[in-house]
Amino acid sequence: VTGAVRRETLARWLAAAGGSRVVLFALLPLVAAELVSTGSSWWLTRWAAAPATAQLPYLLGFAGWAVASAVLVVVRSRMMLSLGLLAGEVIHSDLLTRVLAAPLSFFDVTPRGRVLSRFSREMLTVDVSLPSALQTYLSTLASVGSTALVVLAASPLFGAFLLPLAFAYSAVQAFYSASSRELKRVEAATRSPLLSHVAASLDGLATIRAFDARRRFGSECERTLDANLRASLASALVNCWLGLRLELLGATISAAAAALAFARNSASASASSAIAAGLRGAGGVGTAALGVTLALQVTQTLNWSVRQATELESHLISVERLQAYTSLEPEAGWVPPNAA
């Protein structure tokens, strides 16, 4: 299988997790956590401008923001993990039923390592890695959106930079995703021969020793291991390529936000031109400082957003590979256990 992961694959995982309504309900804590996080930063700017006699109310308020943020983060993580475990249980049950009911011809032509890979590494990805990547991607996406809104409120002219920057990020992600996706497939394809060789070696250990074939089997194990590690190394190099370009784009965002904030506070209050009004934006110096601070932090957030979007698509390949086994035709005459 090559090319982008089909939407039906994601729809299959969402259906196993309980459907779209359950997933949307699980997204509520994620959005709420990001709103509370942005609200706590805004409260901090108000606190910095408050008089010395009003420190205690602001301290208690900031503590309330922090507690609410911590609670929502825990609830968000638990709900996303629960969705992943529920989807994994449904897919594993369907996979086990289909494999046990498969005809003998399937086991004659399918290496044992391939079946073991489906029930081990691929299921681990569906249970843990996929919901974790989905949670991280959505949270970073919400963080980027809130940061963009704050910076736009401080300097409306920053909107002129959003479209070209969004296009650049989209182009880098599309280029990186195509390479990372295929490398993920190569890595998964080279893992099955390695597992098959290790399983066969363990089963025939006595025979290998009797015929003094340890060197030959050791060389074969090294060959399959090297093939798998080459794909992993290429994936690491692609990540380095992505990191360099995302850091450059993030530095551009930070520089633009800082320059516009400086121009905003330098603009004459009596100026009546549209450019000056756009530079001044809404709020005071605290809002501009918050926008610059969030813009400096958004570099790492955008890096994670692009990486997790690609990682999410790579993890969906595991669902795609499992889905190929859940569509196996059963043995002739097989009756499902729950059939009447």
N, C-alpha and C positions, 0 to 999 in steps of 0.2 A: 504494500500500500504506500502510495506517495501522495504529495500534495497536502493542502490544508485539511485540517480536521473538519468533518462535516457538522452542520448544526444538529443533525439528528443524534450525533453522539452526545452532545451536551444535553439535548432534550431527554435522552435515555437516562442519563445520570440524574437529572432533575426529577424525572418521573419516579425513579427508584428512591430518591430522597424524600418523596412525599408530595410532589407536584409543585406547581408554580406558587400556589397560595402559601404553602408552608415556607418556601424559600423567601418569598416577599416578607412574610412575618418575621423570619430570622434576620432580615436586613434592617429592620427597625432599630435594634440596639446599635448597629454599626453606624447608621446615620446620626442617631442621637449622641453616640460617643464623640463623633467628630464635631458636632455642634457644641457640645459641652467643652471640648478641648479648645475650640476657637473662642468660646465665651470666657473661659478662664484667662486666656491671653488678653482679651479686651478688658476684663476686670483688673488685670495687673496694670494696664495703662492708666485706668482710672485711679488706681491706688497710688501710682507714682505721682499723680498730680494733686492728690488729696492733701489737706493741711495736716500738720503734725498732731493735732488734737483728735483727728478722726481715724487713727490707725487701727484701733481694735475692731470696729465694724468691718473694715475692709479685710482685715486678717481673717475674721470668722467667715466672711463671704468667700474669700479665696479657698479656705479650708473646705467649705461646702462644695465649691466647684471641683476640687481635687477628689473628694470622696465620691461624688457623683460620677466623675470620669472613671475612677477605678472600678466602681461597681458595674458600669456599663461595659467596660472592656472585658471584665470577667464573664458577664452575661453573653456578650457577643462571641467570645471564644467558645464557651460551652455550647451555645446553640449551633454554631458552625460545625464543631466537632461532632455533635449529635447527628446533624444532617449527614456528615460523611460516614459515620458508623451505620446509620440506617440504610443509606444507599449501598454500602459495602455488604451489609447482611443480605439485602435483596438480591444483589448481583451474584454474590457467592452462592446463595441457595439455588439460583437459576443455573449458574455455571456447573455446580456439582451434580445437579439433576441431569443436565444435558450430557455431561461427560460420562456419567455412570450408565446412561441409557444409550450411548453411542455404539454403533456396530463395531465388531472386531476389526473390520478393515481400517477403521480410523486409527486404532492403536498399532496396526501393522505399518502404517505409512507415517505416523507422527512420532518424532523422537520423544523419549521420556523427559528429557531436559526441557523441552518446549512446554509440556504439560505442567511440570514442576514450576517453571517460570511464571505461568499464568496464576497458579494457586499461591505463589509466594510473593515475588517482587511486584507483580502487577496488582494483586489484591492489597498489598501494603500501600501502594500508591493511591489506590481508590479510597482506602480507609482513612489514611492520615495525610498524605502529601497533597492530594487534590483539594480537600476542604481547607487545608492550611493556605495553599496558594490562592484559592478563591477569596478567603478572608483577607489576606494581605493585599491582594490586588484591589479589592473593593475599598478597603480602608485607605490605601494610598491614593486611590482615585478620588475619594471624598476629601482627603486632605488637600490634594492639588486643587480641587474645585473651590474649597473654602479659602485657600490662599489666594487664588486668582480673584475672588470676590473682594477680599480685604484690600488687595493691592489696587484693584480697580476703584474701590471707594476712596482710597487715598489719592490716587493719580489716574483719573479716567483716561488719559491719553495712553496709558499702558495697554489699552485694548488694541491699539494699532500694532503692537508687537505680538499679540496673541495668535493671530492667524498664521503668520509665517513661522512662528515657533511651534505651533501645533502641527503645521505641515511638516516641519523638519523632524519632529519627534515621531510622527506617523511614518515618515519615510524610513527613518532609522529602525523603527520597530518592525516594519514590514520586511526589510532586508535581513534583519537579524533573526526574525521568526522563521523565515524560510530555511535558513541554514541550521538553526537550533532544532527545528522540528525534524528535519531529515537525519541529523546526527543522533537524535533521540531514538529514531527508528533503527539506525545502524547499531547503536549501542545495545538495544533490546534484541536485535537479530543475532548479534555476536555473543550474547550471554547464553542463549540456548545451547549451542554446541559445547560451551564450557561446562555447563551443568550436566549435560548428557555424558560428557567424557568423565567427569568426576564420579557420577553415579555408576557408570559402567566399570570404572576402575575399582571402586569399592566393592562392587558385586563380584568381580573376578580377581580379587587381590591374591587369592591362593594360586590361581592359574598363572598370573603374571610373575609371581615369585618362582613358581616351578619351572617356567620356561625362560627365566632370567630376562624378562622383557621390561624391566623397570626403567632402563634408560630410554627405550622407545616411547613408552607411555609418558614418561616425564617430559620428553621433548614435545610430544603432542599436547600435553597440558600447557606447557609454556607457549606454544604456538597459539592456542585458542585464547589464552589469557592475554597475550600481546595484542591480538586482534581486538579484544574488548577494550583494553586500555588505550589503544590508539584512538578509538572513538571518544573515550572520555577525555583524553588530552586535547583532541580537536575541539570538543565542547568548551573546555576551559579557556582555550585560546580565543574562541569566538566571544566569550564573556569579557575578556580583556579588551577586545576590539570595541565592544559595545560600551564598556565603561569609559574609555577615552573620549568617545564622541558625546556621550551623555554629560560628562563633566564639562565639556566645552559649551554645550547648549545651556546647562544650568548656570554656568558663569555668566553667560549672556543675559539670562533672565535677572540674575542678581544685579548686574551692572545697570541694566535698564531701569529696574525698580529704584535703585539708589540715585541714579541721575535724575529721574523724574521727581523723586521725593525732595531732592535738593532744589530743583527748579521750582517745585511747588511752594516751598517755604521762602524762596527768594523772589517769587513773583510779587509784584506790587499789589497791595490790597485795593488800590484805586484803579487798577487797570480794568478796562472794560472789554478787551478783546476776547474772542472765543478761546484762543489758545491759552491766555492767562487764566480764564475761568476753568478750562480743562485741567490746567496744572494744579490749581488750588484744590479742586476736588471737594470732598466732604470731610468733616472732622478737623481736629487740630494736629499739633505736632505729634501727639501720642499715637494717632491713627497712622500717620506717615511712618513713625518709627516701628510700629507693629507690622506694617506692610513690608518694610525693608527686612525686618527680622525674619518674617515668614518666607520672604523670597530667598534669603540666604539658606534657610532650612529646606526649601522645596527642591533643591538640587538632588539631595539624597532621596527625597520622596519620589521624584520623577524617575530617578534611576531604578528604584524598587518597583515603581509602577510598570515601567517597560519590561523589566526582567520578569516580574510576576505574571504579566500578560502572556509572555512567551512561555514561562514555566507552566502556566495553567493549560495552555494549548498542548505542551509536551506531555503533561499528566493525563490529558484527555486521550492521548494515544493509548494509554493503558486500558481505558474504557473501550476504545475502538478494538483493541486486540481481544479483550474479554468478550465483546459483543460477537466477534466471529465464532467463538466457541458456544455461546448461548443460542446460536441459530443452527446448531448441528441437528441433522435428521436422526431420530432415534432408531434403534433396532426394530426390524419388522416384527410386528406383533406385540410391541411393548405397550403396556397399559400404565398410565400415570398412577402413583399411589393414591391420590385423592379422587380418582375417577370413581363414579358410582358403579 
